[in-house]
Each structure stands twice: as structure tokens, then as C-alpha cells.
Amino acid sequence: MMMAKKIKKLILAAICLSLYAACFSGTAHSSEAIYELNNQLLQKFPNVEAIREQFGDEAKWQARTAPSLHDDNLELRIDSMEYPGIEISTVGFTLDGEVYFFLVLVNVEKAGYVKFLDLDVGSARADVIRAFGEPQQVEGNELTYFDDSEYMVVKFIIENNNVAGMRLINYLD
């Protein structure tokens, strides 16, 4: 009898801990998923040439340079490429001989181009929740996730309980 009470208390404590973790781990879960996604995309697209190699030269492609907001001596290269069903924008620069490259926008509206983790256009809403957790923001049919710094954002557009569009936005400071 005494052992049964101890087991019940342990089970109750485990349930309470699980509920606590579920309530307060959403941001951490989504941040991890966002960082994993960003790394996955950077491995697939480490530079503009890799993007053009994957999708071809037929894009509406715009390249320009601009000075950095923080360092007048630093010149940024900004590339925007639009293909049917996908848009990618990048920022790159060289500092002290080191090349830096960032994906600032990956907007996917067609299946088969780019997966966000294992998610694609057409994936179920439930699969998004499984991969990223509960959204931190829901506006209409848009599920939004933020990393800890809120500089990286992932949005899923949902129609009929399926993903109709996916967007990674990286706000560079």
C-alpha cells in the first residue's frame, strides 16, 4: 500500500514536470528548429552560385551593393533571385579576408524546391507543429515562429490544414 502511494506521487510529479516543460519550452523548441533550418539552407545554398546552379539563370535576378549601416568602409552585396514558386535574397560581404554570407529571405510557394527541415508545400499543419512546436504568433492563416533574438523568423501559410507557403526571414542588424 505504501509503495503504491509512492508510485502515484512519482507519476504525478512526472506529469507535472512534463506539463511545465510543455508550457515553457515553446520558444526554445522553435529556436532550435529555426537554427537547424537556417544551417540546413546554408549548407544547400552556401553562396549565390549554388542557388543559381540549383535553379538556373532564368531568374529575375537583381544584384546591387550598398554600404553597411554600421561601417561605411564595408560594402554589402545584396542579391535577389525570383523563380516561379521561390524567392531567395542574400547578403554577403568580405571582412578581413573572411567571406560572410547570409540568407535574408527564402520564400517557397511551390512543392519540390526547398524543404524546411522535412516540411514542404503541401505538408500537414500538424507536421509543422510537430517540427516547430506551437506557433508564437497566429494571424489569419499564418503561423509564425521566432528565434530567441527575434532576428530570424519562420512563417507558414496554411490553407485547408496544409502548408501553402513557407518563409524564412533573417533580419540582419
C-alpha positions in Angstrom: 0.0 0.0 0.0 2.8 2.4 0.9 4.7 1.5 -2.3 1.5 2.3 -4.4 1.3 5.8 -2.8 4.9 6.5 -3.6 4.5 5.3 -7.2 1.4 7.5 -7.6 3.3 10.5 -6.2 6.2 9.8 -8.7 3.8 9.6 -11.6 2.0 12.8 -10.5 5.4 14.6 -10.2 6.4 13.3 -13.7 3.1 14.6 -15.2 3.6 18.0 -13.5 7.1 18.3 -14.8 6.0 17.3 -18.3 3.2 19.9 -18.3 5.6 22.6 -17.0 8.1 21.7 -19.8 5.4 21.8 -22.4 4.2 25.2 -21.3 7.6 26.9 -21.2 9.7 25.2 -23.8 7.9 26.5 -27.0 10.4 29.3 -27.7 13.4 27.0 -27.1 11.9 24.3 -29.3 11.2 26.8 -32.2 14.6 28.5 -31.8 16.4 25.1 -32.2 14.3 24.3 -35.2 14.9 27.7 -36.8 18.7 27.4 -36.3 18.6 23.9 -37.7 16.6 25.1 -40.7 19.0 28.1 -41.3 22.0 25.8 -41.1 20.3 23.3 -43.5 19.6 26.0 -46.0 23.1 27.5 -45.8 24.6 24.0 -46.4 22.3 23.7 -49.5 23.0 27.3 -50.6 26.4 28.4 -49.3 26.6 31.2 -52.0 24.8 32.8 -54.8 26.4 30.5 -57.4 25.0 27.4 -55.6 21.5 29.0 -55.8 21.8 29.7 -59.5 23.3 26.3 -60.1 20.2 24.7 -58.4 17.6 26.8 -60.1 19.2 28.1 -63.2 20.0 31.6 -64.6 16.4 32.3 -65.8 15.5 34.1 -62.6 14.5 37.7 -62.2 17.9 38.5 -60.6 18.9 41.7 -59.1 22.3 42.3 -57.7 23.5 45.6 -56.0 25.9 46.9 -53.5 25.2 49.1 -50.5 27.3 50.4 -47.6 26.9 48.8 -44.2 24.8 50.8 -41.7 27.4 50.2 -39.1 30.7 50.5 -41.1 31.0 53.0 -44.0 34.1 51.1 -45.2 32.2 47.8 -45.5 30.3 47.1 -48.8 27.4 44.7 -48.8 26.5 42.7 -51.9 22.7 42.1 -52.0 21.3 39.5 -54.4 17.6 38.9 -55.0 16.5 35.9 -57.2 13.0 35.2 -58.1 12.0 31.9 -59.8 8.4 30.6 -60.3 7.4 29.4 -56.8 10.5 30.5 -54.9 12.3 33.8 -54.0 15.7 34.0 -52.3 17.5 37.1 -51.2 21.1 37.1 -49.8 23.6 39.5 -48.3 27.3 38.9 -48.4 30.4 40.8 -47.6 34.2 40.3 -47.0 35.8 41.5 -43.8 39.5 41.0 -43.1 39.7 38.4 -45.9 36.8 36.4 -44.5 33.7 35.9 -46.6 30.3 36.2 -44.9 27.1 35.0 -46.5 23.5 35.2 -45.2 20.1 34.1 -46.5 17.9 37.0 -45.6 14.8 35.7 -47.3 13.7 32.2 -48.5 10.1 32.3 -49.7 8.7 29.0 -51.0 5.3 28.7 -52.7 5.8 25.5 -54.7 6.5 22.0 -53.6 9.7 20.2 -54.5 12.0 23.2 -54.5 13.2 23.5 -50.9 12.2 21.7 -47.7 12.1 23.4 -44.4 13.5 20.6 -42.3 11.3 17.8 -43.7 8.4 20.1 -44.5 7.4 21.1 -47.9 4.5 23.0 -49.5 1.6 20.5 -49.1 2.8 19.2 -45.7 0.1 19.0 -43.0 -0.3 21.7 -40.4 0.2 19.1 -37.7 3.6 18.3 -39.1 4.6 22.0 -38.8 3.5 21.9 -35.1 5.5 18.7 -34.6 8.7 20.2 -36.1 8.5 23.7 -34.7 6.1 23.5 -31.7 3.1 25.7 -31.1 3.4 29.0 -33.1 4.3 32.1 -31.1 2.0 34.1 -33.3 -1.0 33.3 -35.4 -2.5 35.8 -37.7 -5.3 34.6 -40.0 -3.8 31.6 -41.8 -0.2 32.4 -40.9 1.8 30.5 -38.2 4.9 32.5 -37.1 7.9 31.3 -35.2 10.8 33.4 -33.8 14.2 32.5 -32.6 15.4 33.7 -29.2 16.8 37.0 -30.6 13.7 37.5 -32.9 16.2 38.3 -35.7 15.2 35.0 -37.5 11.5 34.3 -38.3 9.8 31.4 -39.9 6.3 31.7 -41.3 4.0 29.0 -42.6 0.9 29.9 -44.6 -1.8 27.3 -44.0 -4.7 26.6 -46.4 -7.1 23.7 -45.8 -4.8 22.4 -43.0 -1.8 22.1 -45.3 1.2 24.3 -45.9 0.7 26.7 -48.9 3.8 28.7 -48.4 6.9 28.8 -46.2 9.2 31.8 -45.4 12.5 32.2 -43.6 13.3 35.8 -42.8 16.7 36.8 -41.3 16.7 40.4 -40.1 20.4 41.4 -40.1 21.4 44.1 -37.7 
